[in-house]
Amino acid sequence: MPRPKIFLVGGPSGAGKDALLAGAREKAADVAFVVRDVTRAADQCSALERSVSSDEFATGEYALRWSAHGTTDYGIPAKALEEVLAAGRTIVLNVSRGTFAEARDKYADRADVYVLLVTASREALRERLTARARDGDDAEARLQRATAYAPPDARFWPVVRITNDKSLAEGVDRFVAALRRPEEYCVPVLGLVGCSASGKSTLCAELPAAAVIAADDFYLPRDACPRFDLAADIRWPAGVPDAFQVRGNADLNHPDSVDWAACADAVDAAVEAVVDAGGGGVVVVEGLLLLGAGAERVRDRCSTLILLDDGYDDPAKQEVLWRRKWTRSGHLGKKSYQDRGVTADEYAAYWGDYVSARWKEHGLERIEAVSGRIHRVDAHADDRSAQVERILRALAPS
């Protein structure tokens, strides 16, 4: 008997999960779509929900159970799930994100457990949520909650991703195809983070990536960025060089200077392109500020995170980095700082008091928050691309 597969369906409000589930149920008769119990009126339930009273729910036996908004209880009946598991079937469960870990812990020894994440672009979410808004609803608040939905992190890999932006028929076809061939829809997203000049761009060029998304491409307009005072914040040896004034005092090494929502949309589009091509590719998103507050919606799309460890506490290694950045030309279409008349002492001060300090604040000091998901790779090692490729191979779904 084949090993069962369990798909835990999740995604933001407005992504179209219920419509896809209903359509897929009609097209995939061999798949078990387990009906969940819900404590709300029958006329408010979908075809994959059964209305029960609070008393019935309290005495029911559930494999998974959760509450929403403090008013509604949901449960996956234990008996129904056990029956289809015993039959070796492919199983679809419409559950809460908060049940993913429990489901994985309970059933990973008996079935291949996947998270099936249904997403949509901000424009599609806005259109759907506005259309379904009732009198008194705050559609914009609902949109903010939907776009802030955090995808499951690397603990729940492999994640099957479906972007539901097209017609219902196309969405249903893609949903059913993902149930049949989940490996084609499991696209690893590698988050590559490190200090400036740690070699992120060079490493990206060495990796077998289907697409590279650079957070640097999503800076907000300079007047929308946080400000800082070059003269006050940096201990210059001889004043503020004109070469640094092109920033207009915009603090580009601050996470609030990046449009993370647009960056997340670009990651989703890249993943969809890999799926459309038949799978098998890796998407890399790289940036200095990926660990910063506000970058969660991009970071949480990553299957794993790679930290290019630059040797922050080693003065000799830091000098390698700042001299590399000081002499490098062509980056972002600019002359090197050296060619623009910045002395080594001036750049060393700028590096230590600004670039390195921002990296410590928005990178190193936030590592603990993602400690279970991050791999360290020596930024100065000759075999760093081989190290990263080994990590990627470990992520590949079997």
WOVEN-V12647 format. One record per run of one state. SS is the DSSP state (hx for helix, st for strand, lp for the rest). FROM is the first residue (numbers start at 1). TO is the last residue. Records with the same first field share a line. If there is no record, write none. Layout:
SS=FROM-TO / FROM-TO
This chain:
lp=1-3 / 11-16 / 28-31 / 34-35 / 39-41 / 45-48 / 52-53 / 60-61 / 69-71 / 87-89 / 95-96 / 108-110 / 120-121 / 133-138 / 148-153 / 157-158 / 164-167 / 181-181 / 186-188 / 195-199 / 207-210 / 220-221 / 225-226 / 228-229 / 234-241 / 248-249 / 251-254 / 259-259 / 277-282 / 288-295 / 300-303 / 310-314 / 328-330 / 334-343 / 363-363 / 371-373 / 379-383 / 396-398
st=4-10 / 32-33 / 36-38 / 49-51 / 62-68 / 72-77 / 90-94 / 111-119 / 159-163 / 189-194 / 211-214 / 219-219 / 227-227 / 250-250 / 258-258 / 283-287 / 304-309 / 374-378
hx=17-27 / 42-44 / 54-59 / 78-86 / 97-107 / 122-132 / 139-147 / 154-156 / 168-180 / 182-185 / 200-206 / 215-218 / 222-224 / 230-233 / 242-247 / 255-257 / 260-276 / 296-299 / 315-327 / 331-333 / 344-362 / 364-370 / 384-395
